[in-house]
Amino acid sequence: MKKDIHPAYEKTTISCHCGAVLEAGSTRKDITVEICSQCHPFFTGKQKLVDTAGRIERFRKKYEKFQTPQE
């Protein structure tokens, strides 16, 4: 590695809008994020699947012949 061309890598604080604070290594000082694993709906179990225009039903109807055993 060449000397004096790499940015300084140091410990930084990552803050989320929900109040969570994480320590990590980065080339930036303080990082603020809008969403993290403690408040994201996927990780908290509050995620809702939204079926727009019946896409799930159309998919199931299209591929239902592959699900039934063929004789």
Secondary structure, 3 states (H helix, E strand, C coil): CCCCCCCCCEEEEEEECCCCEEEEEECCCEEEECCCCCCCHHHHCCCCCCCCCCHHHHHHHHHHHHHCCCC
